[in-house]
Amino acid sequence: MEERLNALKIDFISIIELRESNLHIFETLNNRIGIVKQNYKDFINSYKDKLFVFTLDSFHFQGKLIDIEYEEMTRIYDAITNKMYCEYYKLYKIVVDYVNENIKDDKILNIIQGNTQYPVYKDLEPYKQYEFNFVKELHETILVILTGVNGFLMNKEHDLKIYQDKKQIGFNIDNFVNTLNFNNLIMKEKIQLFITYIEFFHKMHTKYLSRFSTKMQLMLSQINYDINFEGNVKNKQVANKQVLKTLKKNIGSENRELLSEVRHTITDEDTETNTDGNDTPPSGDKTAVYIFEREPWSSPFDHDETKEDVVVPEDVVVPEDVVVPEDVVVPEDVVSNVVVSDVVV
């Protein structure tokens, strides 16, 4: 049980890191929005003619759409963090009530009495924001109380062992021993139940924050694709690939249609990309199809999968009208025969 309690502390650190990552993306988005708004103001202040104002309406709408999406993301984030406080606050109340009714230990009671000034959670305010420090304190306090109750249980189990020994020497305390054993079992199951609650909370909070992080990264990639703030196309492409990789991990590669839709929103429209993130030429272009045959004795694990250079055997003649994909990887040590054929995609 102590191992599970320690694991909860480690898991909660990961949740805190996820939250901080989302806050960092919020900060980046906020800066991007500020740049867009400032540029719009500069245009309006410099060109006040009615016709120029009319032509800038599309730019204004672009910024408005970003604002709407940002506000919606903020609303979702507020709902998630509000729910986190809700669940820990209510569980804290349940644990405290159980301890007050069943545990007679001054140390544990002192812990409870020293942690009573938490804001009351209101179910009718699902978007109200509570300081995250309260969430961390509630989580820590619950674990401290459960650790104390577990220590109290271990003392009771030690007492049970002593009384069982006395029963063996002839004391008629069978019913007393059975009752004490029953109470210990109930207390043990209760502690495990509370720990299971927190483990489930961690699971759900991690899922919510991870998915939200993916949405935020997608939104940021879309904005960066529309407006190249950094002025570096290569960095933008790397960031887009990272978002696609994260999205594929979170929603699963089987959702090919969704991945394809997302990919087209953050990548160049002139380049089609398959579900694995590899670029393919536009429809109608000829592509060289390579069929690699391994030697009978070669193992599929003999070659280095990390090679990035293109290796094409010297004796291969490629027709002039065939487009050779730049990202073809052909390990030299596994190729025995190469057949080239023209394929119209």
LINJOMO-V29555 format. One record per residue. N is the residue number from 1. RES is the residue in one letter. PSI is psi in radians with two decimals (NA if undefined). D_FIRST is the distance of its C-alpha to the first C-alpha in Angstrom with 2 decimals. Layout:
BEGIN
N:RES:PSI:D_FIRST / N:RES:PSI:D_FIRST
END
This chain:
BEGIN
1:M:-0.61:0.00 / 2:E:-0.63:3.78 / 3:E:-0.70:5.32 / 4:R:-0.67:5.17 / 5:L:-0.72:6.38 / 6:N:-0.64:8.75 / 7:A:-0.59:9.86 / 8:L:-0.64:10.85 / 9:K:-0.73:13.03 / 10:I:-0.75:14.71 / 11:D:-0.68:15.39 / 12:F:-0.53:16.96 / 13:I:-0.69:19.20 / 14:S:-0.66:20.57 / 15:I:-0.72:21.37 / 16:I:-0.73:23.20 / 17:E:-0.67:25.15 / 18:L:-0.76:26.14 / 19:R:-0.77:27.43 / 20:E:-0.61:29.37 / 21:S:-0.72:30.87 / 22:N:-0.69:32.12 / 23:L:-0.62:33.59 / 24:H:-0.71:35.40 / 25:I:-0.67:36.94 / 26:F:-0.77:37.97 / 27:E:-0.74:39.69 / 28:T:-0.77:41.47 / 29:L:-0.74:42.60 / 30:N:-0.70:43.83 / 31:N:-0.72:45.90 / 32:R:-0.78:47.34 / 33:I:-0.69:48.31 / 34:G:-0.67:49.93 / 35:I:-0.76:52.01 / 36:V:-0.81:53.20 / 37:K:-0.72:54.18 / 38:Q:-0.69:55.96 / 39:N:-0.67:57.91 / 40:Y:-0.74:58.97 / 41:K:-0.73:60.17 / 42:D:-0.73:62.12 / 43:F:-0.82:63.82 / 44:I:-0.70:64.75 / 45:N:-0.51:66.07 / 46:S:-0.52:68.12 / 47:Y:1.63:69.46 / 48:K:0.00:70.29 / 49:D:2.50:72.86 / 50:K:-0.70:72.19 / 51:L:-0.70:72.22 / 52:F:-0.70:69.71 / 53:V:-0.69:67.40 / 54:F:-0.74:67.69 / 55:T:-0.37:66.79 / 56:L:0.01:63.70 / 57:D:-0.63:62.34 / 58:S:-0.67:60.39 / 59:F:-0.69:58.73 / 60:H:-0.71:57.87 / 61:F:-0.62:56.36 / 62:Q:-0.81:54.27 / 63:G:-0.60:52.71 / 64:K:-0.74:52.35 / 65:L:-0.71:50.35 / 66:I:-0.72:47.97 / 67:D:-0.75:47.62 / 68:I:-0.80:46.88 / 69:E:-0.67:44.18 / 70:Y:-0.73:42.67 / 71:E:-0.68:42.62 / 72:E:-0.71:40.95 / 73:M:-0.70:38.23 / 74:T:-0.70:37.75 / 75:R:-0.76:37.44 / 76:I:-0.77:34.77 / 77:Y:-0.73:32.78 / 78:D:-0.66:33.18 / 79:A:-0.69:31.90 / 80:I:-0.87:28.71 / 81:T:-0.57:27.92 / 82:N:-0.73:28.95 / 83:K:-0.60:26.51 / 84:M:-0.84:23.65 / 85:Y:-0.70:24.56 / 86:C:-0.86:25.09 / 87:E:-0.73:21.65 / 88:Y:-0.62:19.77 / 89:Y:-0.81:22.40 / 90:K:-0.68:22.22 / 91:L:-0.67:18.44 / 92:Y:-0.76:18.78 / 93:K:-0.71:21.46 / 94:I:-0.75:19.51 / 95:V:-0.75:16.57 / 96:V:-0.76:19.31 / 97:D:-0.71:21.21 / 98:Y:-0.77:18.39 / 99:V:-0.78:17.79 / 100:N:-0.55:21.57 / 101:E:-0.44:22.07 / 102:N:-0.33:19.43 / 103:I:2.16:18.17 / 104:K:1.34:20.86 / 105:D:2.13:19.67 / 106:D:-0.66:22.08 / 107:K:-0.79:19.78 / 108:I:-0.71:17.71 / 109:L:-0.60:21.05 / 110:N:-0.63:22.64 / 111:I:-0.74:20.14 / 112:I:-0.75:21.05 / 113:Q:-0.46:24.72 / 114:G:0.00:24.85 / 115:N:1.25:23.75 / 116:T:-0.09:26.13 / 117:Q:0.95:28.60 / 118:Y:2.45:27.28 / 119:P:2.42:30.03 / 120:V:2.26:30.16 / 121:Y:2.39:29.49 / 122:K:2.05:32.53 / 123:D:-0.43:32.31 / 124:L:0.02:36.03 / 125:E:1.25:35.63 / 126:P:-0.14:33.55 / 127:Y:0.08:34.86 / 128:K:2.42:34.59 / 129:Q:2.21:32.95 / 130:Y:2.56:30.55 / 131:E:2.34:29.98 / 132:F:-0.37:27.09 / 133:N:-0.58:26.18 / 134:F:-0.66:25.28 / 135:V:-0.79:22.90 / 136:K:-0.71:21.19 / 137:E:-0.71:21.22 / 138:L:-0.79:19.80 / 139:H:-0.81:16.89 / 140:E:-0.71:16.28 / 141:T:-0.73:16.88 / 142:I:-0.77:14.45 / 143:L:-0.66:11.57 / 144:V:-0.75:13.12 / 145:I:-0.80:13.44 / 146:L:-0.63:9.90 / 147:T:-0.73:8.97 / 148:G:-0.72:11.96 / 149:V:-0.65:11.23 / 150:N:-0.69:7.97 / 151:G:-0.69:10.46 / 152:F:-0.71:13.03 / 153:L:-0.71:11.27 / 154:M:-0.64:10.97 / 155:N:-0.71:14.65 / 156:K:-0.65:15.56 / 157:E:-0.57:14.28 / 158:H:-0.72:16.38 / 159:D:-0.68:19.23 / 160:L:-0.70:18.98 / 161:K:-0.73:19.52 / 162:I:-0.78:22.54 / 163:Y:-0.58:24.00 / 164:Q:-0.65:23.68 / 165:D:-0.69:25.68 / 166:K:-0.61:28.22 / 167:K:-0.61:28.56 / 168:Q:-0.45:29.41 / 169:I:0.04:32.27 / 170:G:-0.05:33.92 / 171:F:2.36:32.63 / 172:N:1.23:32.86 / 173:I:0.53:29.45 / 174:D:-0.86:28.18 / 175:N:-0.64:27.82 / 176:F:-0.78:26.12 / 177:V:-0.73:23.51 / 178:N:-0.69:23.06 / 179:T:-0.75:22.72 / 180:L:-0.72:20.15 / 181:N:-0.72:18.10 / 182:F:-0.82:18.58 / 183:N:-0.69:17.52 / 184:N:-0.73:14.26 / 185:L:-0.72:13.60 / 186:I:-0.76:14.69 / 187:M:-0.73:12.52 / 188:K:-0.79:9.29 / 189:E:-0.61:10.74 / 190:K:-0.75:11.83 / 191:I:-0.78:8.67 / 192:Q:-0.61:7.54 / 193:L:-0.78:11.17 / 194:F:-0.71:11.31 / 195:I:-0.70:8.71 / 196:T:-0.67:10.88 / 197:Y:-0.84:13.88 / 198:I:-0.68:13.21 / 199:E:-0.69:12.63 / 200:F:-0.72:15.91 / 201:F:-0.78:17.58 / 202:H:-0.75:16.94 / 203:K:-0.83:18.39 / 204:M:-0.73:21.40 / 205:H:-0.66:22.10 / 206:T:-0.75:22.13 / 207:K:-0.82:24.49 / 208:Y:-0.82:26.71 / 209:L:-0.60:27.10 / 210:S:-0.80:27.69 / 211:R:-0.70:30.35 / 212:F:-0.69:31.87 / 213:S:-0.70:32.08 / 214:T:-0.75:33.97 / 215:K:-0.72:36.35 / 216:M:-0.75:36.97 / 217:Q:-0.65:37.70 / 218:L:-0.78:40.02 / 219:M:-0.78:41.84 / 220:L:-0.69:42.26 / 221:S:-0.67:43.58 / 222:Q:-0.75:46.05 / 223:I:-0.76:47.35 / 224:N:-0.52:47.63 / 225:Y:-0.72:49.47 / 226:D:-0.70:51.90 / 227:I:1.98:52.44 / 228:N:1.46:52.19 / 229:F:-0.67:51.15 / 230:E:-0.35:50.59 / 231:G:0.35:53.76 / 232:N:1.82:52.03 / 233:V:-0.67:52.06 / 234:K:-0.78:50.09 / 235:N:-0.66:47.14 / 236:K:-0.72:47.23 / 237:Q:-0.70:47.14 / 238:V:-0.76:44.16 / 239:A:-0.70:42.27 / 240:N:-0.74:43.23 / 241:K:-0.63:42.00 / 242:Q:-0.69:38.62 / 243:V:-0.77:38.35 / 244:L:-0.67:39.34 / 245:K:-0.76:36.77 / 246:T:-0.74:33.98 / 247:L:-0.74:35.36 / 248:K:-0.64:35.58 / 249:K:-0.68:31.93 / 250:N:-0.63:30.80 / 251:I:-0.18:33.21 / 252:G:2.47:33.77 / 253:S:-0.26:36.97 / 254:E:-0.32:38.09 / 255:N:1.17:39.11 / 256:R:-0.65:42.28 / 257:E:-0.77:44.43 / 258:L:-0.76:42.10 / 259:L:-0.69:41.69 / 260:S:-0.72:45.47 / 261:E:-0.77:46.12 / 262:V:-0.72:43.79 / 263:R:-0.71:45.30 / 264:H:-0.30:48.81 / 265:T:-0.31:47.93 / 266:I:0.12:46.90 / 267:T:2.97:49.09 / 268:D:2.25:52.82 / 269:E:-0.38:54.54 / 270:D:-0.15:57.06 / 271:T:2.16:54.42 / 272:E:2.46:52.62 / 273:T:2.34:49.13 / 274:N:3.12:47.36 / 275:T:-0.17:43.74 / 276:D:0.04:42.70 / 277:G:0.19:44.11 / 278:N:2.38:47.29 / 279:D:2.49:50.64 / 280:T:2.64:53.45 / 281:P:2.79:57.10 / 282:P:2.71:58.62 / 283:S:2.47:59.92 / 284:G:-0.40:63.32 / 285:D:2.59:62.97 / 286:K:2.44:63.35 / 287:T:2.42:60.46 / 288:A:2.21:60.59 / 289:V:2.10:58.37 / 290:Y:2.27:57.41 / 291:I:1.95:56.59 / 292:F:2.20:55.09 / 293:E:2.22:55.51 / 294:R:2.67:53.52 / 295:E:2.56:55.11 / 296:P:-0.55:54.19 / 297:W:-0.10:52.47 / 298:S:2.57:50.42 / 299:S:2.49:46.68 / 300:P:-0.15:45.17 / 301:F:0.13:42.77 / 302:D:-0.48:45.60 / 303:H:2.88:46.36 / 304:D:1.94:44.68 / 305:E:-0.24:43.21 / 306:T:-0.01:43.14 / 307:K:2.39:46.96 / 308:E:-0.36:48.45 / 309:D:2.55:52.19 / 310:V:2.24:54.42 / 311:V:2.01:56.12 / 312:V:2.18:59.10 / 313:P:2.54:61.30 / 314:E:-0.50:64.79 / 315:D:0.08:66.63 / 316:V:2.23:65.22 / 317:V:2.06:67.79 / 318:V:2.17:66.35 / 319:P:2.59:68.83 / 320:E:-0.51:69.69 / 321:D:0.22:68.65 / 322:V:2.32:65.13 / 323:V:2.11:62.24 / 324:V:2.04:59.79 / 325:P:2.40:56.29 / 326:E:-0.37:55.36 / 327:D:0.31:51.73 / 328:V:2.26:52.63 / 329:V:2.05:50.81 / 330:V:1.66:52.61 / 331:P:2.28:51.33 / 332:E:-0.63:54.45 / 333:D:-0.06:53.04 / 334:V:0.04:52.29 / 335:V:2.19:55.49 / 336:S:-0.45:58.36 / 337:N:2.42:60.21 / 338:V:2.24:60.23 / 339:V:2.24:61.92 / 340:V:2.27:62.77 / 341:S:2.61:63.73 / 342:D:2.30:64.56 / 343:V:2.25:62.39 / 344:V:2.03:63.16 / 345:V:NA:59.98
END
